[in-house]
Structures are given as structure tokens and as C-alpha cells.
Amino acid sequence: MPYILQERREAISPNACAVPAAETAGELNYQITELINAYMADKVKNYACFNAIVGALESCKLEFYARVVRPYEDLAKDRNGDVY
């Protein structure tokens, strides 16, 4: 996770905009796509740009898994019993 300065977080947060939260997976995908499109708007469309986007998406995925999904799965395993 990129731990950027607080003032930059506030300035670029989607929560700072009047954009309602996605209600479905399709809407979430659309919002993420729009963020990517906005990021690419003034960039040269080349491997470095695309690699930066894929890298950011992968890092976000891994951070979300480590911070949200894994703890949830650990609780579910403790509650329901291990499969292995």
C-alpha cells in the first residue's frame, strides 16, 4: 500500500468527490476502469504506463487480501473448522 502524505490522500480520495459508492461488482469494475482511464488520459500509452497500472492493481489486490480477506478467512476457519 502506498502510504502517501495525508494531505495528498484527502486531495485525491474518491470520497472527496460526489461519486456514490458502487452497489454491484459491475459498478465497482466501472469505477476502477474510470480511475484508470483518468490516470492514462495525459500519459504516453506505452509499456511503462500499462505496467504501472497493472502493478498498482496487483498491489492493491494483494494488500486487500492481506488486510481484509485473510483475516476474514482465518475467523471463518476458526469458527467452522479447518479443511486441511
C-alpha positions in Angstrom: 0.0 0.0 0.0 1.4 3.4 -0.9 1.4 5.3 2.4 1.3 8.8 0.9 1.1 12.1 2.8 -2.3 12.7 4.5 -2.9 15.9 2.6 -2.5 14.1 -0.7 -4.8 11.3 0.4 -7.5 13.9 1.1 -6.9 15.7 -2.2 -7.1 12.6 -4.4 -9.6 10.4 -2.5 -12.6 9.3 -4.5 -14.5 10.0 -1.2 -13.7 13.7 -1.7 -15.8 13.7 -4.9 -19.6 13.5 -5.1 -19.4 10.0 -6.5 -21.8 7.5 -4.9 -20.3 4.1 -3.8 -20.7 1.3 -6.3 -23.5 -1.1 -5.4 -22.6 -4.1 -7.6 -19.4 -5.8 -8.8 -20.1 -4.4 -12.3 -20.3 -0.8 -10.9 -17.1 -1.3 -8.9 -15.4 -2.5 -12.1 -16.7 0.5 -14.0 -15.4 2.9 -11.3 -12.0 1.3 -11.3 -11.9 1.5 -15.1 -12.8 5.1 -15.0 -9.9 5.8 -12.5 -7.5 4.0 -14.8 -8.8 6.0 -17.8 -8.3 9.2 -15.9 -4.8 8.2 -14.9 -3.9 7.4 -18.5 -5.5 10.5 -20.0 -2.3 12.6 -20.1 0.2 9.7 -20.2 2.0 8.2 -23.1 0.4 4.9 -23.9 3.4 2.6 -23.7 4.6 -0.4 -21.8 5.7 1.7 -18.8 2.3 3.2 -18.4 0.5 -0.1 -18.7 2.9 -1.8 -16.4 2.4 0.9 -13.8 -1.3 0.4 -13.9 -1.1 -3.4 -13.7 1.4 -3.1 -10.9 -0.9 -0.8 -8.9 -3.9 -3.1 -9.4 -1.9 -6.1 -8.3 -0.5 -4.3 -5.3 -4.0 -3.2 -4.3 -5.3 -6.7 -4.7 -2.5 -8.2 -2.6 -3.0 -5.5 0.1 -6.8 -6.0 0.2 -6.3 -9.8 0.5 -3.7 -9.4 3.3 -5.7 -6.8 5.3 -9.3 -7.8 4.7 -9.8 -11.3 3.1 -7.1 -13.3 5.0 -8.3 -12.1 8.5 -11.9 -12.9 7.5 -10.9 -16.4 6.2 -8.9 -17.0 9.4 -12.1 -16.2 11.5 -14.2 -18.5 9.3 -11.7 -21.3 9.6 -11.7 -21.0 13.4 -15.5 -20.8 13.5 -16.1 -23.7 11.1 -13.1 -25.8 11.3 -10.1 -26.2 9.0 -10.5 -28.1 5.7 -6.9 -29.4 5.7 
